[in-house]
Amino acid sequence: MSSIIQRSENKVLEARINEPRKFIQVIIGPRQVGKTTMVKQVIEKQKMPVRYYSAENIVITENWIENIWQSARMEMRTQHYPQLLLVIDEVQKVSNWSEKIKNEWDSDTWNNIPIKVILLGSSRMMIMHGLTESLAGRFEIIRMSHWTYTEMQEAFDWSLSDFIYFGGYPSTAEMINDENRWRQYVQDSLLEASINKDVMQTSNIYKPALLRQLFVLSCSYSTDELSFRKVMGMLQDAGNATTLASYLQLLDEANLVCGLQKYAHDKARKYSSSPKFQVYNNALLNVYNQYSYQDVRMNPQQWGRQVESAVGAYLLCEAEKQHMQVFYWRENNAEVDFVVENRGQVIGIEVKSNGVRSNAGLHLFQEKYNPKAVFVVGDAGIPLHIFLKSKLKDFFE
């Protein structure tokens, strides 16, 4: 059913590739969120010829990009096509890809050859590095995030509780009645691919076992604030805080899990704080969980953590698309679960479930920082299902 759903990015891409050739369109986002499906849905509607290539799971020769580009030019010439769309998937797998793309794109621009280009990639760090290094001024980015509650509900008739626990991987939707199968699939088919291909193969990892340990621990402790010193005591061969911080940054770049920094006016204080772990998709919180869906659902404390993590995941995904930043805030025993910064404006968000927490942190945060607004999500505030269906930018209106 998920193939029927068209994500909001479909219309954006369709409009852009139907414009006169001006920019390379770059689609980035984590694995299994529908990047390739979205592109295929769009190109199926095109009247212009389309040529699709993927660098995934093939042997890439030194001149692979040059060769497929030459083939496209030859086809345009011999078939008298007025334009052609060239799609390259998992482009970050190709060595020196950005410089090669730049050379071919600039050659077509100089010679007035109307080949339009779409690039897809699942390693945000590698794509962004290549774009800023060689392709400045030649591209536009379309960011895709994990599936939302609205999308999972419309595609698979999921309840709010289903989404909170199982997260937003559409390929797992038919498995949630068999949790062992669901966990095995997420670990083996989704997370291993992300760790092995999007992190290990694109970065210099001196301690791969440590990175895996850190990944599992940070997923399991989503919504918890832990100093790197404490994390080092929980891991084997943990090295130093700098290594852990760099590995956590790589996991963040792969849209898996991040360490939120404490909000402060002083940037130095922000980046020296203990991170608050937060997954990008709640499936990652529960795939390593020893407790079942029903066990967690019946435990108010555990379920409250699930809800907070789901709100955090929503904020991370929305913030990335809208170029915002997400933090947390704490001063002594007063805290605010999430702080979102947007072009100098700030909002505070406190998550409440089962009526267990006070709003004292929000009041102190307001007095200290004078944010544009503060919100309570859950009990006595914005209902959770409404919040998860909202657009983050609307909270800054």
C-alpha positions in Angstrom: 0.0 0.0 0.0 2.9 2.3 0.7 3.7 2.5 -3.1 0.4 4.3 -3.6 1.2 7.0 -1.0 2.9 10.0 -2.5 5.1 12.0 -0.1 5.0 15.8 -0.1 8.4 15.9 -1.9 6.9 14.3 -5.0 5.2 17.6 -6.1 8.4 19.5 -5.4 10.6 17.2 -7.6 8.0 17.0 -10.3 7.7 20.8 -10.6 11.5 21.3 -10.6 12.3 18.7 -13.3 9.6 20.2 -15.6 11.3 23.6 -15.4 14.0 24.6 -17.9 17.4 23.0 -17.1 19.1 25.1 -14.4 20.0 23.0 -11.3 20.9 19.4 -10.4 18.2 18.0 -8.1 19.7 16.2 -5.1 17.5 13.9 -3.0 18.9 13.0 0.4 17.6 11.1 3.4 18.0 7.9 5.4 17.5 4.5 4.0 14.0 3.0 3.5 12.1 6.3 3.5 11.1 6.1 -0.2 13.7 8.2 -2.1 13.9 5.8 -5.0 10.2 5.1 -4.9 9.4 8.8 -5.0 11.7 9.4 -8.0 10.2 6.4 -9.8 6.7 7.8 -9.2 7.7 11.1 -10.6 9.5 9.8 -13.7 6.7 7.5 -14.6 4.7 10.6 -15.4 7.4 12.1 -17.6 7.2 12.3 -21.4 10.9 12.9 -21.8 13.2 9.9 -21.9 14.6 8.9 -18.5 17.8 6.8 -17.8 18.2 5.5 -14.3 21.5 4.1 -12.9 22.3 2.9 -9.4 25.8 2.7 -7.8 24.5 0.3 -5.2 25.8 -3.3 -5.2 27.7 -3.0 -8.5 31.4 -2.8 -9.3 32.1 0.8 -10.2 34.8 1.5 -12.7 36.9 4.7 -12.7 35.0 6.1 -15.7 31.5 4.9 -14.7 29.9 8.4 -14.5 31.6 9.6 -17.7 30.5 6.5 -19.5 26.8 6.7 -18.6 26.8 10.4 -19.4 28.3 9.8 -22.8 25.7 7.1 -23.4 23.0 9.7 -22.6 24.4 12.2 -25.0 24.7 9.7 -27.7 21.1 8.6 -27.3 19.9 12.2 -27.4 21.9 12.8 -30.6 20.8 9.7 -32.5 17.2 9.7 -31.3 16.9 13.5 -31.7 15.5 13.9 -28.2 14.9 17.5 -27.2 15.9 16.7 -23.6 16.7 13.7 -21.3 16.6 13.0 -17.6 19.5 11.2 -16.0 19.0 9.7 -12.6 22.0 8.4 -10.5 21.1 6.6 -7.3 23.5 6.1 -4.3 26.0 8.5 -6.1 28.1 8.8 -2.9 29.4 5.2 -3.6 31.4 6.5 -6.6 34.9 7.8 -5.8 35.4 11.5 -6.5 31.8 11.6 -7.7 31.2 15.3 -7.2 34.1 16.4 -9.4 33.1 14.0 -12.1 29.5 15.2 -12.0 30.7 18.8 -12.1 32.8 18.2 -15.2 29.9 16.5 -17.1 27.3 19.0 -16.0 29.5 22.0 -16.9 30.3 20.5 -20.3 26.6 20.1 -21.1 26.0 23.7 -19.9 28.7 25.0 -22.1 27.5 23.0 -25.2 23.8 23.6 -24.5 23.0 19.9 -24.1 19.7 19.7 -22.1 20.4 16.7 -19.9 18.6 17.2 -16.6 20.0 15.4 -13.6 18.7 13.9 -10.3 21.1 12.5 -7.8 20.1 10.4 -4.8 22.1 9.4 -1.7 21.6 8.0 1.8 24.8 9.4 3.4 24.0 13.0 4.2 27.5 13.8 5.2 29.1 12.4 2.0 26.6 14.1 -0.2 26.8 17.5 1.5 30.6 17.3 1.5 30.7 16.6 -2.2 28.1 19.2 -3.1 29.8 22.1 -1.2 33.3 21.0 -2.3 32.7 20.8 -6.1 29.1 21.6 -7.1 28.5 24.9 -5.4 25.8 26.9 -7.2 24.8 24.0 -9.4 22.3 22.1 -7.2 19.1 22.2 -5.2 18.4 19.8 -2.3 15.2 18.0 -1.5 15.4 16.5 2.0 13.4 13.4 2.8 12.8 12.2 6.4 11.4 9.2 8.1 7.7 8.6 7.6 5.3 10.6 9.7 2.4 9.5 11.8 0.0 10.9 9.1 1.7 8.8 6.4 1.8 5.6 8.4 -1.9 6.0 9.4 -3.0 6.7 5.8 -0.9 4.0 4.2 -1.3 1.2 6.8 -4.2 2.3 9.1 -1.8 2.4 12.1 -3.0 3.7 15.4 -1.1 6.4 17.3 0.2 3.8 19.7 1.5 1.7 16.8 3.4 4.6 15.5 4.8 5.6 18.8 6.3 2.1 19.4 7.1 0.8 15.9 8.2 4.1 14.4 8.1 5.1 10.7 9.6 2.4 8.5 7.0 1.5 5.9 8.6 -1.7 4.9 8.0 -3.1 8.4 4.3 -2.3 8.5 3.0 -5.8 7.9 5.3 -7.3 10.5 4.3 -5.6 13.7 2.0 -8.5 14.8 5.2 -10.6 15.0 7.6 -8.6 17.1 10.5 -11.0 16.8 10.3 -11.0 13.0 10.0 -7.2 13.1 13.1 -6.8 15.3 15.1 -9.2 13.2 14.2 -7.4 9.9 14.9 -3.9 11.3 18.3 -5.0 12.7 19.4 -7.2 9.7 18.0 -5.4 6.7 17.7 -1.8 7.7 20.2 -1.0 10.4 23.1 -3.2 9.3 22.8 -1.6 5.8 22.9 1.8 7.3 25.8 1.1 9.6 27.9 -0.8 7.0 27.2 1.2 3.9 26.4 4.7 5.0 28.8 5.0 8.0 31.5 2.4 7.8 32.3 2.6 4.1 32.2 6.4 3.9 34.3 7.2 7.0 37.5 6.2 8.6 36.3 4.1 11.6 39.2 2.9 13.7 37.0 1.1 16.2 34.0 -0.4 14.3 33.0 -2.5 17.3 32.9 0.6 19.5 30.8 2.5 17.0 28.3 -0.4 17.0 28.2 -0.5 20.8 27.6 3.3 20.9 24.8 3.0 18.3 22.9 0.3 20.3 23.5 2.2 23.6 22.4 5.6 22.2 19.2 4.1 20.7 18.4 2.3 23.9 18.9 5.5 25.9 16.8 7.8 23.7 15.6 10.8 25.7 18.3 10.3 28.3 21.1 12.9 29.0 24.4 11.1 29.5 27.9 12.6 29.8 30.5 11.0 27.5 32.4 10.1 30.7 29.5 8.0 31.8 29.1 6.5 28.4 32.8 5.5 28.4 32.2 3.6 31.6 29.3 1.7 29.9 31.3 0.6 26.8 34.2 -1.7 26.2 37.4 -0.2 24.8 35.6 3.1 24.8 38.7 5.2 23.9 38.1 8.9 24.7 35.3 11.4 24.6 36.5 12.9 21.3 36.2 9.5 19.6 32.7 8.9 20.9 31.6 12.4 19.9 32.9 11.9 16.4 31.2 8.5 16.1 27.9 10.0 17.4 28.2 12.7 14.8 28.5 10.1 12.0 25.4 8.3 13.3 23.6 11.7 13.2 24.7 12.3 9.6 23.1 8.9 8.7 19.8 10.1 10.3 19.9 7.3 12.9 20.5 8.9 16.3 22.0 12.1 17.6 23.1 13.8 20.8 21.1 16.9 21.4 23.1 19.7 23.0 21.9 21.9 25.9 20.4 25.2 24.8 22.3 28.3 25.8 23.0 31.7 24.4 26.7 30.9 24.6 27.7 28.6 21.7 30.7 27.2 23.6 28.4 26.1 26.4 26.1 24.4 24.0 28.8 22.2 22.5 30.5 21.4 25.8 27.3 20.0 27.4 26.4 16.4 27.9 24.4 15.1 25.0 20.8 14.0 25.3 20.4 10.9 23.1 17.5 11.1 20.6 16.6 8.6 17.8 15.3 9.8 14.4 12.8 7.0 14.3 11.2 5.4 17.3 11.7 1.9 15.8 15.4 2.4 16.8 14.4 2.9 20.5 12.5 -0.4 20.6 14.3 -2.7 18.2 16.8 -3.4 21.0 14.2 -3.3 23.8 13.7 -6.4 25.9 10.1 -5.4 26.6 7.2 -6.1 24.2 4.8 -3.5 22.9 2.1 -4.7 25.4 4.6 -4.6 28.3 5.6 -1.0 27.5 2.1 0.1 26.8 1.0 -1.0 30.3 3.9 0.7 32.1 3.1 4.5 32.4 6.8 5.4 33.0 8.0 3.4 30.0 5.2 4.7 27.8 6.0 8.3 28.8 9.5 7.8 27.6 8.2 6.3 24.3 6.0 9.4 23.8 8.8 11.8 24.5 11.1 10.0 22.1 8.4 10.0 19.4 8.0 13.8 19.8 11.8 14.2 19.6 12.0 12.1 16.5 9.3 14.2 14.9 11.2 17.4 15.8 14.5 16.2 14.4 13.0 15.2 11.1 10.9 18.4 10.7 13.8 20.6 11.8 16.2 19.1 9.3 13.8 19.8 6.4 13.1 23.4 7.7 16.8 24.2 8.5 16.1 24.5 12.2 18.0 23.2 15.3 16.8 21.1 18.2 18.2 21.3 21.7 17.2 20.5 25.3 17.5 22.7 28.3 18.2 21.9 32.0 19.2 24.1 35.0 19.5 22.1 38.2 16.2 20.2 38.5 14.3 22.4 36.0 14.2 21.2 32.5 12.5 21.6 29.1 12.4 18.5 26.9 13.0 20.2 23.6 14.1 23.7 22.5 13.8 24.5 18.8 15.7 27.4 17.3 14.6 29.0 14.0 16.5 32.0 12.6 17.0 33.5 16.0 13.5 32.7 17.3 13.1 30.0 20.0 10.2 27.8 21.2 10.2 25.4 24.2 8.3 22.1 24.2 7.5 20.0 27.2 6.1 16.5 26.8 3.6 15.3 29.4 1.9 11.9 29.6 -0.1 10.3 32.4 0.0 13.7 34.2 3.3 12.9 35.9 5.4 16.0 35.2 5.1 19.7 36.2 5.6 22.7 34.0 8.1 24.5 36.3 10.9 24.1 33.7 8.9 25.9 31.1 8.2 28.9 33.4 11.9 29.3 34.3 12.9 28.9 30.7 10.5 31.7 29.7 11.9 34.0 32.4 15.4 33.4 31.4 15.2 33.3 27.6 12.0 35.0 26.6 11.1 32.5 23.9 8.6 33.3 21.1 6.3 30.6 22.7 6.3 27.5 24.9 4.1 24.5 24.4 3.0 21.5 26.4 2.4 18.4 24.3 0.1 15.7 25.7 -1.8 16.0 29.0 -3.4 19.5 29.5 -1.7 20.7 26.3 -1.7 20.0 22.5 -3.0 16.5 22.0 -0.2 14.2 20.8 -2.0 13.1 17.7 -2.5 16.7 16.6 1.1 17.7 17.4 2.5 14.8 15.3 0.3 15.8 12.4 1.4 19.5 12.5 4.1 21.4 10.7 6.9 22.6 12.9 7.1 25.9 11.1 3.5 26.7 12.2 4.6 26.9 15.9 6.7 29.9 15.0 3.8 31.8 13.4 
